[in-house]
Structure formats: structure tokens, C-alpha cells
Amino acid sequence: MEQITASLPIEPPSRAKIRSAVETLVIGAVGGLVFQFANLPGGLISGAMIAVGIAAIAGRPLAVPPILTQTVLVLLGISLGSVVSRHLIQQVSAYPLTIGLLALATFCSTFGSSYYLQRIHGWDRTSAFLAGSPGALSQITILAVERGADLPGIAVVQTMRVIILTAALPMVLAIGGVAPAAAPSLTTTIASPFELLILVVASLALSLLLRLAKFPASWMFGAMIASSVLHGAGWVEGGLPNWVRGVALVGIGALIGSRFARMKIKTLAGHINAALGSFAIAIAVSGIFVAIVALTTHVKFSDVIVAFAPGAMDAMLALALTLHIDPIFVGAHHLSRFVFVTIATPGIVHLFGRTQDDVDD
């Protein structure tokens, strides 16, 4: 199949797709800048996401094409890796305990949310388990199609969780005084043109290798690892220009908001209560484990909150970047959760997620 695909001519994007991409980015940029000028925490991400989401719900055919998505993820990874220091690397010894607690929190959150969806909203077990699983949306979608689950309902619940967390988490952290309302600059210098070239080439090379190895979130993590090694070893000083980092944050926000372009208002309205209730259960469970970690370790409270937030990995890492939160700690935990969900969810669905149709068969 790959040989056949490779032999086919690559079609250039249509004018409609180009217009859609430009419109998406313009709306996202305007929303992000409005939030940024209003000095709202996480303004570039939240503003872009909310603006694009509103426009998408209103019926605009918004989308971020794959090539732009990959570019944004690589830029985000480079920016995350540029804040690496030997001090942050030395904190890795504290991770096994918190990652173990995260695994337990993930299972409890999944079962709690799925139980709520079954008991209160009458969902079948398969759909409830898949909707309650935090992260790994592509794997969840594949499983939903294979098992004949309620794909629109799952999409609404998963998307609303990411939207609410991305928009509300910076506000909550700022109001609670555990994160600055306006994040300080993450790097004091901009890398030289030659160093920027090294960063980009190394990041793309490692991202492609990880993609070939089917590593999760390969574009972002490949760039993050390459940038981390180069900065941690002292081979590169400084990072991307602030405006490039801003473009990446706006791009992530626009990407999240564009998910609503695939949803009909009737579908969204029909599942909004299930999404909000499921989100409340997931947050309550995560909150318990955040409190346990905060009371038993010396990890910063803001780091724990973002690391344990049941949101999308790319969105939470982008928040870590803009809120000046330890990206290594957050990245290690969200990658671990991704692995947990990817490995465990198929087994959980197989054992516990039989639908009524399965029983009748």
C-alpha cells in the first residue's frame, strides 16, 4: 500500500482548503492577540482556541492542514526543549512515584467518568469507557469505530474536556496564586542563525525517526528531545524568537478550536450535559491525586496540576510553556498517561465494555 501511495502524484491543496487554513489562522491570531493584550493567562492559546471554536460552531469550515499542524508541533517541541537545564534534569528521580500515582489516577478517572455516563445518561459501557479515557484521542476514535460505539458523543465529551481545561486552567492557576498571570520570558537570548539551523535540522531528523518508530506525538516529542539534548549539553544557547513561539501557541489553540468544525450544533447540544458531568468527575478524581502528590512530595503545586490535568498532551505542554511550568515533568507525565491509555484501553473495553448488541449476539 505504501509503494502504491508513493507512486501517486501529490495533489496540491485546493483553493478551498487554502482559504480555510488562512481563515482559521487569522481568526486564531485575532483571538489570541485580544486575550494577550487583555493580559489573560495563557492568552495566545486560550484566545485562539475560543475564537476558532466559536467560528467553527457558527458554521465556518475551519481546519488546520497536516503540514501546518506538524510545523506547529515541531516549533512547540523546540521551545519546550529550550528551557531544559541540568537542574530540571536532576529532578527526574522524583518521577517514579508521581507517575505511578498518575497511572492510578487515570484508571480511577476513567472508571468514574464511565460509570457516571452509564448511570446518569444511559450510555453503553463501550462508549462510556472510551469517552472517559483521558487523552490518546486518535486511538480512542479507532476503537470507537471498531466497536460501533457512539462516536459523536465520544468526540463531544473528549473535545469539551480539552477545551475547558485549556481555557480555564490558566485562569485557575493565576487566581489561586500558584502560577503567574503573565508568564515570564522562558529564554533570555535568541539562538544564533547557525544554532537555529542546528535546532531545526536535529528536531526534524529525530521527529522523523520517532514517527517511523510509531512513537506517540512524534513531531512534538522528537523536537523536544533534540532541543533538550542540545540545550542541556550546552551546545546551543538561547531559543526561538518570541514571535515564532507565539505563532506556535496560536497554532495549537486554533487546532483545538477547529475540532468543533466537524460537529453539528444539534450533536453538541445533545451531549453537552454528559460532557460537563463527565468532566466534573474527572477533575474531582484528578484533584484528589493532585492533593496527595502535593502533600507527599516537594514538586511545585502548579507543575502537579498541569501534569495531572486530564487534557490533551499537546495542549497541556503548550500551557506548560506559556505558564513557565516545568516542561520535563509535565511532558514525562502526559507521555506516560498516553502510554497507559493506549495500552490499557483496548483491554478494558474488551473485558468490561461489552455493549448491549454484543450481549444479544
Number of C-alpha atoms within 10 A of each C-alpha: 5 6 7 7 9 9 8 8 7 8 6 8 9 9 9 10 16 15 14 18 18 15 19 27 23 17 22 33 26 17 24 31 18 17 20 18 10 10 13 18 28 28 28 31 34 34 29 32 30 25 23 34 27 16 20 22 20 13 15 17 19 28 27 24 14 9 9 14 17 17 16 23 26 24 26 30 30 29 29 30 29 28 23 22 16 11 9 14 13 9 12 12 8 13 14 11 12 23 19 13 16 25 18 15 22 27 21 18 24 25 19 19 28 27 21 18 24 17 11 11 14 12 21 20 20 26 27 31 28 31 32 32 29 28 27 22 20 10 16 26 19 12 19 22 11 9 18 13 23 18 18 19 21 25 25 23 24 26 21 22 25 23 21 15 23 26 20 14 19 27 19 15 19 19 13 12 11 15 21 18 20 17 16 11 12 18 16 10 13 14 19 14 10 10 18 19 12 18 27 17 14 19 28 22 16 19 26 17 15 18 16 10 10 10 15 16 18 23 27 27 27 28 30 31 22 25 28 26 16 21 21 20 13 12 11 20 18 19 26 22 14 15 9 15 20 19 20 25 31 29 28 25 33 34 27 25 31 28 22 27 20 15 16 15 13 8 13 19 11 14 18 15 14 25 24 16 17 27 24 14 21 26 18 14 20 22 17 12 20 24 13 13 21 18 11 10 12 9 17 14 18 23 22 23 21 28 30 26 26 28 24 22 24 22 21 24 26 26 27 25 25 24 25 20 24 22 27 25 24 24 21 15 25 27 19 16 26 23 17 20 25 19 12 13 22 16 12 17 20 11 10 11 22 16 17 11 9 9 7 6 5
